[in-house]
Amino acid sequence: MTAGEVKSIATDLGADLCGIAPVDRFSGAPAGFHPKDIFGDCRSVLVFARRLPSGSLFALSCIPYTYFNRLITTEVEGLTLDLSRKLEVIGIGSVPVPSDDPSEYWESDRSYARGILSLRHAGWLAGLGVLGRNTLLINDRLGNMMQLGALLLDIDLEGDPIAAFQACTKACRLCIDSCPQSALDGKTVDQKACRPLSNYKNERGFLLKKCWECRRVCPNHGGIRTDGPIGP
């Protein structure tokens, strides 16, 4: 089975993007969060994405963004399950990685969680995009409007080239300056500051995403801009 054939299966099942990262690209992963810490036989990581329509970014209510983010996550997890089954039938072993929760790692004093595998970094290593100052993965076609999934595979596959394009210009600070919680520094996000709005529980017990400003104000939210740089 070739890399192209595996990616073709993912595309046929509904992936809008698909890339492969050989496991040796993850040498910089934190201890305990390397693909081999999840699946000892892992030799390649297949990363894929489904596109999230950008209309919800401009809704005045938080309900559309909250609901359709949840729905796209469910779609990606269904794709992950179907793809894992399909590959298993043809003899490729895999371990599916959740697109979102649950997770185990938690630092209560910082309200800091970490998934078993950073899908953003896996997407970067698989050539799907580059990391922006808002910490989101940015693809040249889909921008930051995508939900990621991954499978850890037990076969060696040719990796995709790591993306070489530029997303954030040196002058652009829109996401940093627009964050109402001052949670961004251009390199990481202060989860303790971010969570009160990004994971807000209302009186009825619904968990709502009340802020997505870092995603909305990004000039590249729908794809890499080609009409010139931001700022002087």
N, C-alpha and C positions, 0 to 999 in steps of 0.2 A: 504494500500500500504506500503510495507516494503522498507527499504533503499536499499536492494539488488535489488528489482524490479525496483526502480527508476534508479539506476545505470545501470542496464541491458538495460533499454530503451535508456539511453545516449550512451552506448557502441554500441547498434544496429544502432544508427543513425550516428556513426562514431567517437565517442570520443576514443582517445587512452589511456587516463587516466580519472578517475572519483573518486571523494571523497565527503564526506559530513561533514560539520561542524555545530553542533547545534549553534543557535544564541547566546547562553550565552558565547561561547568562544570568542566573539568579545568585551568583556568588556573593553579591552585596546584601542579600536579604538578611534581616535581623535573625538572630538565633531563635529557633523555634517556629519561624514563619517561612522557612524555605519549602519549596514544593516537596522535597524529599522528607521533610518533617511530617508531611501529611500522607504521602504515599512513597514508601521506600523504593519502589520499582519505577518511579517516575523518570522518564527520559526526555519527554517533550511536554510543553504546555500549550494547549490549544485555547486561544482567547477569541471571543466573538462578541458581537453587540447587536442590539436592536435599536432602531431609531425612535426617539421620542419627539413627536410633533411639537414645534416651538410655540404654538398658539397659547398654551397654558401659561407661558412666561408673562403674558401681558394681561392676564385676568386680574380684575380688581378684588376678587375673592380668592382665598387660599384653597378653596375646595377643589377646583379643577386640577391645579398643580399637584395637590396631595393625592387625589384619587387616581390620576392617570400615571403618576410615578409608581404608585402601588401596583397598578395594573400592568405596566411595562415590566416591572420586576417579576410579577407572576408569569408573564409571557416568556421572559428570559429563563426562568427556572424550569418552565415546561420544555423549552428548547433544549436546555442542558440535559434534562432527563431523557428526552427522545433521542438526542444525539448519543448519549452514553449507551442507551439500549441498542441503537443501530450499530455502533462500533463493536459492541460486545458480540453481536451476532456474527460479525465477520472476523472475530478473533483478536480484537484490540482491547486490551484491558484499560480501564479508566476509572478515575475517582472524580465525581462531579464536585464542584466548589459552589457553595451558595452564592447567589448574586447579591444578597444582603444579609440580614440577620438569619440565624443566631450566631453569636460569637461568645468566646469564653474570656478573653483578656479584658481586664477592667481595672483602671486606677481610679478609685472613688474620689480621691482628693482633687484630681484633675478632670473628672468626668470623661476620662479618656478610654475609648474602646479601640480594639484592633481586630479585624477579621483574620481568619486563619491564613489568608493569602491576600496581599494587596492587589486587587484587580486593576487598579489604575496603573501600578508599576508593571504588572504582568502585561497589560495592554501596550504600554510603551515598549517593553522588551520584545513584544510580538509584532511591532511595527505598525500598530493601529493609530498612533498619534504621539503627541508630545504633552508634557505636563505644563499647564499654565500657572500663572501666579495665584489663581483662585484654587489651586490644587486639583483641578479637574483635568481629565484627559481630553485633549482637543484633537479631533480628526480633521483633515483638510476638507473633506466633503460634508461631514455631519456636524462639525463643530463640537460643542460639549453636550449636545442633546442626544445622548445615547446611554443605554444601560448595558453593563458588561456581564459576561459569564465566562466560565472556564472549565476545562477538563484537563486533568493530569493523566497523560498517556504513558503506556509502558513500552512504546516503540520510539526509535530514533527517526526524526523527521527533519527535513531541511528547514531552517528558520527563515523568516521573512526579514528583509533589511529593516533595521531600526530607522524610524522616520527622521529625516534630516531637515525638514522645513521649520521655519520659525513661526510661532504663534504670537507670543507677547513681544511687543517692541520694548526697548529700554525705557521709553518715555511713558508708556501706558501704566497708570495706577488706578484705573477705573474701579476694579473689583476691591482693591484695598481701601480706597477712599470712600466707596459707597457702602461698605459693610456697616450696618447700624450698630453692631456689637464690637466693632474694631477687633475682629477675630482673625484677620489675615495680616501676615507680614511679608507676603510674596514668596514664602518658602513652605509654610505650613499653616494649619488652622488651629486656633485655640478652641478645642472642642467644648470646654467648660463655658466659654463665652457664647459659642454658636448654638449650643443645644436648646437654650430657652426659647428660641424662635424656630429653629429647624426641626425640633421635635417637641412641639407644644401640645399638652393635653388639656382639652377644654372641659367644661363642667359636666358634659355628657360622657366623658371618658374617651372621646375620639382623639387619636394622636394625629396632629396636623402639622404640616410644613408651612409655617407662616412667613418664611423668608427664603428667597432664592435669588437675592439681588446680585450675588457674585456671578451667577450663571446668566442672568438677564442682561446685565450691563456689558458683558464681554462682547467686544466688537466681532468676535469670531464664534458667537454662540451657534450660528447656523452654518459654519464653514469658514475657512480662512479668507479674510478680506483681501481683495485684490485692487482696491481703490486708493491705496496709499497708507502710510503709517499713521498711528495715533500720536498726537502731540508734536512738539517742535523737532 
